Amino acid sequence: MPSSSSSSSSKEKDKEKDSSKAKKTTVVTKSKSKDEADGKATGIDDSKGKESAVGKTSSTASSSISNTGAIKSMTRPINTLSSPSSQQQNESISSGNSGNTNSPNLASSHPPQTQLTKVQPMTGVPNIRKDNRRSSSRFNISKNRELVKLPLMKEAATNERESLFVQKLQQCCTVFDFQLDPLSDLKWKEIKRAALNELIDYIASNRSVITDSIYPEGVRMFSINLFRTLPPTSNPSGADYDPEEDEPNLEVAWPHLQLVYDFFLRFLESPDFQPNTAKRYIDQKYVLNLLDLFDSEDPRERDYLKTILHRIYGKFLGLRAYIRKQINNIFYKFIYETERHNGVAELLEILGSIINGFALPLKEEHKVFLIKVLLPLHKVKTLSVYHPQLAYCIVQFLEKDPSLTQPVIMGLLKYWPKTHSPKEVMFLNELEEVLDVMEPVEFQKVMVPLFKQLAKCVSSPHFQVAERALYYWNNEYIMSLLTENAVVILPIMFPALYKNTKTHWNKTIHGLIYNALKLFMEMNHKLFDECSQKYKLEKQKEKDKLRDRDSAWMKIESRARQNPNYKAFATNQPELYRPIDNDDDDGGAANITAKEIEQEAKEASRTMQKGKPMIRRKSELPHDYSTLNALERHKRPNEFLNSATETNPNAQ
């Protein structure tokens, strides 16, 4: 008899598993089909608490910041730090928008995802121990850490499960030491780990389990385990942490922290979750503590925080303005005070999803945020860490309101780097994305200062800067804008292009310049000839001016030689004046013919590199393989979180 009862119970369990799997697959397929039908995310106007005029959607909250459908061009700056495997990841991110890259709906896809690992380890690179820049966080270790193993939820009677649920939540409030003595309390740590796993499964597979008594205990458990003092951003006795180069120090308490984060996400995602009840416990102070954790060096923790904050923003309308204000404060401190914060990329990823849902017309508050916060973020020296997400936010604003084009372009030109060539390449990447969504009328307002800067980039001695600028001539939409405004643009660009056909040291740049000149010549042959003649006349005037200057100095020196004291003076002084042949020689560029331009452009097109140029990391440093393995094993929340269909949280 016991064997028959156990077999029947196992069959019932198998049936429950099959039914739960079927439910999950139906929810996923429904949400996917709904997302495809809706096209792009729209927002809620939180001033009214209703859906905005932009439209309606039932896409999941996780799709707004987690899906990998980002535009291809937004991943170009990511490539600057990529290895072959990370390049494949970027390509998968790009695959979401396989249409025309010049379409007006470029930025309607999801923000580019923040990378967990910067590079893959090179084969043969030695594993060298580095300075420990910072320790793990400082937790308030519980004094009484002896736990009693409670009965399983499924074995408890139905009327006792709520009480048992509360007891397990209270039990999970015990905090253990993973740093000073990681081998201590192993038995009690395992009891807590098992309890957290059981709570996760219970809340995910059962309905009507989140009652009023669960809210305070669940929020309290999350607060006790996670809200803590983060260590300093650098070790005074060691090397400073370089976010562009160094691997992060991971939280040693992650085995428990991950389960706590997972439980809280399931808690927020549960169909039983009632924001009106939870708002008594998830308030402004709670959100502020949550935002403080974004400075954690562990990218796995920031990945969970990003998803949790986005859920809270979507479910609690009254907290939206406060969340945006506090994110602004973090950015202000980052830009003007510390220039150090680990979670800027994740916060921008959330904002990219929020901006995507702004109702039209844009509020003045949002325009101020663009001008006073997003644009100044370009001047921070660690721009490469968060540039893909920042560029996405900028493009989103321009798609929402094309009239913002002029202040955005002038802001980019204001913060344009002077001595940092890799950063200049990032600016050129972003500028092309802005041009892709720019209206022709708005383009005419900014084309003169814009192409004056591009002319400087084309003439840059750093070949990657010049190369990236010259790749603009491969963009069909930009070429259409150039064709319509060739009368203004060609005279600006012609001198820089024409001179560097011979004077630039890099042969690849020569080919790209000839290609650009050929396109200009085909665009307006008459204007091209006029610019060529004007250039030659100006060069001749410069030579005549130099000749006149030499002649004037020679006359002065001749008069000086007539002085009786000249010989005594000349023996103790260097030569007064030495004629200069031509300190601005164009290397014979003034004699280039149209036929030569066509031949050189044709030759360059054969050997031209396909795709956009990439920048290498500053150096290849030894890697911490344990850190890399831990980050590679991390499963993003969207990979296993089954989100219920809900109103889109992107809103004003």
C-alpha positions in Angstrom: 0.0 0.0 0.0 2.7 2.6 0.7 4.3 1.9 -2.6 1.0 2.4 -4.5 0.3 5.7 -2.6 3.8 7.0 -3.3 3.5 6.1 -7.0 0.1 7.9 -7.2 1.6 11.0 -5.5 4.5 11.0 -7.9 2.1 10.8 -10.9 0.2 13.8 -9.5 3.4 15.7 -9.1 4.3 14.9 -12.7 0.9 16.1 -13.9 1.4 19.4 -11.9 4.8 19.9 -13.5 3.4 19.3 -17.0 0.5 21.7 -16.4 2.8 24.4 -15.0 5.1 24.0 -18.0 2.1 24.3 -20.3 0.9 27.4 -18.5 4.4 29.0 -18.8 4.7 28.3 -22.5 1.2 29.7 -23.2 2.0 32.9 -21.3 5.3 33.3 -23.2 3.8 32.7 -26.6 0.9 35.1 -25.8 3.2 37.8 -24.7 5.5 37.3 -27.7 2.6 37.5 -30.2 1.2 40.5 -28.4 4.6 42.3 -28.5 4.9 41.6 -32.2 1.5 42.9 -32.8 2.0 46.1 -30.8 5.3 46.9 -32.7 7.0 49.2 -30.2 6.5 50.2 -26.6 4.3 53.1 -25.7 3.7 54.8 -22.4 1.4 55.9 -19.7 0.8 59.5 -18.8 1.3 59.3 -15.0 -0.2 62.8 -14.6 -3.6 61.2 -15.3 -2.9 57.6 -14.3 -4.2 56.5 -17.7 -2.7 55.3 -20.9 -1.3 58.1 -23.0 -2.4 59.1 -26.5 0.7 57.4 -27.9 -1.1 54.0 -27.7 -1.7 50.9 -25.7 0.5 47.9 -25.2 0.6 44.7 -23.2 4.2 43.9 -23.5 5.9 42.6 -20.4 7.8 44.9 -18.1 11.0 42.9 -18.6 10.9 43.3 -22.4 11.4 47.1 -22.0 14.9 46.8 -20.6 15.9 43.1 -21.0 15.2 42.0 -24.5 18.1 42.1 -27.0 16.4 43.9 -29.8 18.6 47.0 -29.9 19.5 48.8 -33.0 22.7 47.7 -34.7 24.4 51.0 -34.7 23.9 51.4 -30.9 26.3 48.5 -30.4 29.2 50.0 -32.2 30.7 51.7 -29.1 30.4 48.3 -27.3 32.6 46.8 -30.0 35.4 49.1 -28.8 35.9 46.7 -25.8 34.9 43.5 -27.4 36.5 40.2 -28.1 35.1 37.8 -30.8 32.6 36.2 -28.4 31.4 39.6 -27.2 31.1 40.7 -30.8 28.8 37.7 -31.4 26.7 39.0 -28.4 26.5 42.4 -30.0 25.4 40.9 -33.3 22.6 39.1 -31.4 21.6 42.4 -29.9 21.6 44.0 -33.3 19.4 41.3 -34.9 16.3 42.9 -33.5 16.2 45.5 -36.2 17.0 44.0 -39.5 15.3 46.6 -41.6 16.6 49.7 -43.1 19.0 51.5 -40.7 17.9 54.8 -42.1 14.3 54.3 -41.2 12.7 56.9 -38.9 11.9 54.4 -36.2 15.5 53.5 -35.4 15.2 54.0 -31.7 11.8 52.2 -31.2 13.6 49.0 -30.1 14.8 48.3 -26.6 17.9 49.9 -25.0 21.2 48.1 -25.5 21.9 45.7 -22.7 24.8 46.4 -20.3 27.5 43.8 -20.6 28.5 41.8 -17.6 32.0 40.9 -18.8 34.2 43.3 -20.7 36.4 40.8 -22.5 37.2 37.1 -22.8 40.5 35.9 -21.5 43.3 35.6 -24.2 44.8 32.1 -24.5 48.2 32.0 -22.9 47.7 35.1 -20.7 49.1 34.4 -17.3 46.7 34.5 -14.3 48.4 37.1 -12.1 47.0 38.0 -8.7 46.1 41.7 -8.5 45.8 44.2 -5.7 42.6 43.8 -3.7 41.1 47.2 -4.4 38.0 46.8 -2.3 36.5 44.3 0.0 33.0 42.9 0.0 30.1 44.9 1.5 29.7 45.4 5.2 26.8 43.3 6.4 25.1 43.5 9.8 25.8 39.9 10.8 23.0 38.5 13.0 24.0 37.5 16.6 21.7 34.5 16.8 22.4 32.5 13.7 21.1 29.1 14.7 18.2 28.2 12.5 15.6 25.4 12.9 14.6 23.6 9.8 10.9 24.2 9.3 8.5 21.8 7.6 8.1 22.0 3.8 5.4 24.2 2.4 3.8 21.4 0.4 3.6 19.2 3.5 1.8 21.8 5.6 -1.9 21.9 5.8 -3.6 24.6 3.7 -4.7 26.7 6.6 -1.2 26.6 8.1 0.7 27.6 4.9 0.4 31.4 5.4 1.8 31.2 8.9 4.6 28.9 7.8 5.3 31.3 4.9 5.7 34.2 7.4 8.0 32.0 9.6 10.2 31.2 6.7 10.5 34.8 5.7 11.4 35.8 9.3 14.0 32.9 9.3 15.5 34.3 6.1 16.2 37.6 7.8 19.2 36.0 9.5 22.4 37.4 7.9 25.5 35.2 7.8 29.2 36.0 7.5 30.7 35.1 4.1 33.8 37.2 4.3 35.8 37.0 7.5 34.8 33.4 8.2 33.2 31.8 5.1 33.3 28.3 6.5 31.3 29.2 9.6 27.6 28.3 10.2 27.6 26.0 7.1 24.6 24.1 8.4 22.5 27.2 9.1 23.5 28.8 5.8 22.2 25.7 4.0 18.9 25.9 5.9 18.5 29.5 4.8 19.4 28.7 1.2 16.9 25.8 1.1 14.2 28.0 2.6 14.8 30.8 0.0 14.7 28.2 -2.9 11.4 26.8 -1.5 9.9 30.3 -1.2 10.8 31.1 -4.8 9.2 27.9 -6.1 6.2 28.3 -3.9 5.4 31.9 -4.9 6.1 31.1 -8.6 3.9 28.0 -8.8 0.9 28.9 -6.6 -1.8 31.5 -6.7 -3.4 33.6 -4.0 -0.4 33.1 -1.7 0.5 36.8 -1.2 -1.8 37.9 1.5 -1.7 41.2 3.5 0.5 39.6 6.2 3.1 38.7 3.6 3.8 42.2 2.3 5.6 43.6 5.4 7.6 40.4 6.0 8.7 40.1 2.4 9.8 43.7 2.2 11.5 43.5 5.6 13.4 40.3 4.6 14.6 42.0 1.4 15.7 45.1 3.3 17.6 43.3 6.0 19.5 41.1 3.5 20.4 43.7 0.8 20.4 47.2 2.2 24.0 47.6 3.5 27.0 49.9 3.4 29.0 49.5 0.2 32.8 49.6 0.4 34.7 52.6 -1.0 35.3 52.8 -4.7 39.1 52.4 -4.3 41.6 50.9 -1.9 43.8 53.6 -0.4 46.7 51.1 -0.2 46.3 49.7 -3.7 45.5 50.7 -7.2 42.4 52.7 -8.2 39.6 50.7 -9.8 39.5 51.4 -13.6 36.0 50.5 -14.8 37.2 50.3 -18.4 40.0 47.8 -17.7 39.7 46.0 -14.4 37.5 43.1 -13.5 35.1 43.8 -10.7 35.3 42.4 -7.2 32.3 40.2 -6.7 30.1 40.0 -3.6 31.2 37.0 -1.5 27.6 36.7 -0.1 26.1 36.3 -3.6 24.9 32.7 -3.0 22.3 34.1 -0.6 21.9 37.6 -2.2 21.0 36.1 -5.6 18.2 34.0 -4.0 16.9 37.1 -2.1 16.8 39.1 -5.4 15.2 36.2 -7.2 12.4 36.0 -4.6 11.7 39.7 -4.6 11.4 39.7 -8.4 9.0 36.8 -8.2 7.2 38.7 -5.5 6.8 41.8 -7.7 5.9 39.7 -10.7 3.2 37.6 -9.0 -0.3 38.0 -10.3 -1.4 38.3 -6.7 0.8 41.4 -6.1 -1.3 44.4 -5.2 0.6 47.8 -5.5 -2.0 49.6 -3.4 -1.2 47.3 -0.5 2.5 47.2 -1.1 2.9 51.0 -1.3 2.7 51.3 2.4 6.0 49.4 2.6 7.7 50.3 -0.7 8.0 54.0 -0.2 10.5 56.8 -1.1 13.0 55.8 1.6 12.9 52.2 0.3 13.5 53.4 -3.3 16.4 55.6 -2.2 18.1 52.6 -0.4 17.6 50.6 -3.6 19.2 53.3 -5.7 22.2 53.4 -3.4 22.9 49.7 -4.2 23.5 50.6 -7.9 27.0 51.6 -7.0 27.8 48.0 -6.2 30.8 46.8 -8.2 29.2 43.4 -8.8 27.5 43.5 -12.2 25.3 40.6 -11.3 23.7 42.6 -8.5 23.2 45.7 -10.7 21.5 43.4 -13.3 18.9 42.4 -10.7 18.6 45.9 -9.4 17.9 47.2 -12.8 15.0 44.9 -13.3 13.6 45.4 -9.9 13.7 49.2 -10.2 12.0 49.0 -13.5 9.2 46.9 -12.1 8.7 49.3 -9.2 8.6 52.2 -11.7 5.9 50.4 -13.6 3.7 49.4 -10.7 3.9 52.4 -8.4 2.7 55.5 -10.3 3.2 57.8 -7.3 6.9 56.9 -7.1 7.8 57.7 -10.8 8.6 61.3 -10.4 10.6 60.6 -7.3 12.6 57.9 -9.0 13.5 60.1 -11.9 14.5 62.9 -9.5 16.8 60.7 -7.5 18.4 59.3 -10.7 19.1 62.8 -11.8 20.7 63.5 -8.4 23.0 60.5 -8.9 24.0 61.7 -12.3 24.6 65.3 -11.1 27.0 64.0 -8.4 28.6 61.7 -10.9 29.2 64.5 -13.4 30.2 67.4 -11.2 31.7 65.8 -8.1 33.0 62.2 -8.1 33.1 61.0 -11.7 32.8 57.5 -10.1 29.7 55.4 -10.1 29.3 51.8 -11.1 25.7 51.8 -12.1 25.4 54.6 -14.6 25.0 52.2 -17.6 22.2 50.3 -15.8 20.4 53.5 -14.8 20.6 54.8 -18.4 19.3 51.5 -19.6 16.2 52.0 -17.4 15.8 55.6 -18.5 16.0 54.5 -22.2 13.0 52.3 -21.6 11.2 55.1 -19.7 12.0 57.7 -22.4 10.6 55.3 -25.0 7.2 55.6 -23.3 7.1 59.4 -22.8 3.8 60.9 -24.0 3.8 63.7 -26.6 4.3 66.6 -26.4 7.3 66.2 -24.1 7.1 68.0 -20.7 9.6 70.8 -20.0 11.0 68.6 -17.2 12.1 66.0 -19.7 13.7 68.5 -22.0 15.7 70.0 -19.1 16.8 66.4 -18.2 18.1 66.0 -21.8 20.1 69.3 -21.8 21.3 69.4 -18.2 21.9 65.7 -17.5 22.3 63.5 -20.6 24.4 65.9 -22.6 26.9 66.7 -19.8 27.4 62.9 -19.3 29.5 63.0 -22.4 32.3 64.9 -20.7 33.1 62.2 -18.1 36.3 60.4 -18.8 34.7 56.9 -18.3 32.2 57.5 -21.1 33.0 54.2 -22.8 31.4 52.3 -19.9 27.9 53.6 -20.5 28.0 55.2 -24.0 25.7 52.8 -25.8 22.9 53.4 -23.3 23.5 57.1 -23.3 23.4 57.3 -27.1 20.2 55.3 -27.2 18.6 57.8 -24.8 19.7 60.8 -26.9 18.3 59.2 -30.1 15.0 58.4 -28.3 14.5 62.1 -27.4 15.2 63.2 -31.0 12.6 60.7 -32.3 10.1 62.0 -29.8 10.8 65.7 -30.6 12.9 66.6 -33.7 13.0 70.3 -32.5 15.6 69.2 -29.9 18.1 68.4 -32.7 19.8 71.8 -32.6 20.5 71.9 -28.8 21.7 68.2 -28.9 24.1 68.8 -31.8 25.5 72.0 -30.2 25.8 70.2 -26.9 27.8 67.4 -28.6 30.1 69.9 -30.3 30.5 71.7 -27.0 31.8 68.5 -25.2 33.7 67.2 -28.3 37.0 65.7 -27.0 40.2 67.5 -28.0 42.9 65.1 -27.0 41.1 61.8 -26.4 40.9 60.0 -29.8 39.0 56.8 -28.7 36.4 59.1 -27.1 36.2 61.1 -30.3 35.4 57.9 -32.2 32.6 57.3 -29.8 31.2 60.8 -30.5 31.4 60.1 -34.2 29.5 56.8 -33.7 26.7 58.7 -31.8 26.7 61.5 -34.2 25.9 59.2 -37.1 23.0 57.7 -35.1 21.7 61.2 -34.5 22.0 62.0 -38.2 20.1 58.8 -39.1 17.0 60.2 -37.3 17.4 63.8 -38.1 14.8 65.7 -40.1 16.1 67.5 -43.3 14.8 70.8 -41.9 16.6 70.4 -38.6 19.7 69.3 -40.5 19.9 72.6 -42.2 20.1 74.4 -38.9 23.2 72.6 -37.7 25.0 71.6 -40.9 27.6 74.4 -40.9 29.1 73.9 -37.4 28.6 70.1 -37.7 30.6 69.7 -40.9 33.3 72.2 -39.7 33.9 69.6 -36.9 33.8 66.7 -39.4 36.4 68.5 -41.5 38.7 68.6 -38.4 38.1 64.9 -37.8 38.9 64.0 -41.5 42.2 65.9 -41.0 43.0 64.2 -37.7 46.4 62.6 -37.6 44.8 59.7 -35.6 43.8 57.4 -38.4 40.9 55.8 -36.5 39.3 59.2 -36.0 39.7 60.1 -39.7 38.6 56.7 -40.8 35.4 56.8 -38.7 34.5 60.3 -40.0 35.1 59.2 -43.6 32.7 56.2 -43.2 29.9 58.7 -43.1 30.1 58.7 -46.9 28.9 55.1 -46.8 25.6 56.0 -45.2 22.9 56.5 -47.7 20.7 58.8 -45.6 23.6 61.1 -44.8 24.5 61.2 -48.5 21.0 62.2 -49.3 21.3 65.1 -46.8 24.6 66.0 -48.4 23.2 66.0 -51.9 20.4 68.4 -50.9 22.8 70.8 -49.2 25.9 70.3 -51.3 26.2 74.1 -52.0 26.9 74.7 -48.3 28.7 71.5 -47.3 31.1 71.0 -50.2 33.0 74.2 -49.7 33.5 73.4 -46.0 34.7 69.8 -46.5 36.6 70.2 -49.8 39.8 71.8 -48.4 40.3 69.1 -45.7 39.6 66.3 -48.2 41.6 67.7 -51.0 44.7 68.4 -48.9 44.8 65.1 -47.1 44.8 63.0 -50.3 48.5 63.4 -50.3 49.5 64.6 -46.9 47.9 62.0 -44.5 50.3 59.4 -43.4 47.9 56.5 -43.6 47.2 54.9 -47.0 43.8 53.6 -45.9 42.7 57.2 -45.3 43.9 58.1 -48.8 41.5 55.6 -50.3 38.5 56.8 -48.2 39.2 60.4 -49.0 39.3 59.6 -52.7 36.0 57.8 -52.3 34.5 60.9 -50.6 35.8 63.2 -53.3 34.4 61.0 -56.0 31.0 61.1 -54.5 31.1 64.9 -54.2 32.3 65.1 -57.8 29.3 63.0 -59.0 27.0 65.0 -56.8 27.7 68.4 -58.4 30.6 68.4 -60.9 30.3 72.1 -61.5 30.5 73.0 -57.8 33.3 70.6 -57.4 35.4 72.3 -60.1 34.6 75.7 -58.5 35.8 74.5 -55.2 38.9 73.0 -56.8 39.8 76.3 -58.5 39.1 78.2 -55.4 41.4 75.9 -53.4 44.2 76.3 -55.9 43.8 80.1 -55.8 43.9 80.1 -52.0 47.0 77.9 -52.0 48.7 80.2 -54.5 47.8 83.2 -52.4 49.3 81.5 -49.4 52.5 80.9 -51.3 52.6 84.5 -52.5 52.1 85.7 -49.0 55.0 83.5 -47.8 57.2 84.8 -50.6 56.3 88.4 -49.7 57.1 87.7 -46.0 60.4 86.1 -47.0 61.2 89.1 -49.1 60.4 91.6 -46.4 62.5 89.8 -43.8 65.4 89.6 -46.3 65.2 93.4 -46.8 65.3 93.9 -43.0 68.3 91.6 -42.7 70.0 93.4 -45.6 69.5 96.8 -43.9 70.8 95.2 -40.7 74.0 94.1 -42.4 74.8 97.7 -43.2 75.1 98.5 -39.5 78.7 98.9 -38.4 78.1 96.8 -35.3 76.5 93.9 -37.3 79.5 91.7 -37.3 80.0 91.9 -33.5 76.3 91.2 -32.9 76.0 88.4 -35.5 78.8 86.4 -34.0 76.9 86.1 -30.7 73.4 85.6 -32.1 71.8 82.9 -34.2 70.8 83.7 -37.7 68.1 86.3 -37.6 65.9 84.8 -40.2 65.9 81.6 -42.2 63.5 81.5 -45.2 60.9 78.7 -45.0 60.0 77.0 -48.2 56.4 76.3 -47.4 55.2 75.3 -43.9 51.8 74.4 -45.2 52.7 72.4 -48.3 49.8 70.3 -49.6 52.1 67.6 -51.0 51.0 68.2 -54.6 47.3 67.8 -53.9 46.5 70.9 -55.9 47.4 69.1 -59.1 45.0 66.1 -58.7 42.8 65.5 -61.7 39.2 64.1 -61.8 40.5 61.0 -63.6 43.0 60.4 -60.8 40.3 60.7 -58.2 38.1 58.2 -60.0 40.9 55.7 -60.4 42.0 56.0 -56.7 38.4 55.7 -55.5 37.9 52.6 -57.6 41.1 51.0 -56.2 40.2 51.9 -52.7 36.7 50.3 -53.0 38.3 47.0 -53.7 40.4 47.0 -50.5 38.0 49.0 -48.3 37.3 47.4 -44.9 33.6 46.3 -44.6 31.8 47.6 -41.6 32.8 50.3 -39.1 36.3 50.6 -37.6 36.8 49.4 -34.1 39.0 50.6 -31.2 41.1 48.2 -29.2 41.2 48.2 -25.4 43.9 50.3 -23.9 45.8 47.1 -22.9 45.4 43.4 -22.5 45.8 42.7 -18.8 45.8 39.4 -17.0 42.3 38.2 -16.1 40.9 36.8 -13.0 39.4 33.5 -14.3 37.3 32.9 -11.2 35.6 36.3 -11.7 35.0 35.7 -15.4 33.6 32.2 -14.8 31.2 33.6 -12.2 30.0 36.3 -14.5 29.5 33.9 -17.4 27.4 31.6 -15.2 25.1 34.4 -14.2 21.6 34.1 -15.6 20.0 37.4 -16.4 16.6 37.8 -14.8 14.8 37.9 -18.1 16.2 34.4 -19.0 14.1 32.7 -16.4 11.6 35.2 -15.2 8.1 34.5 -16.5 6.5 38.0 -16.5 2.8 38.3 -16.3 1.1 40.5 -19.0 0.7 44.0 -17.6 0.4 47.6 -18.7 3.6 48.9 -20.1 5.6 50.7 -17.3 7.3 53.2 -19.7 5.6 56.4 -18.9 6.0 60.0 -17.9 
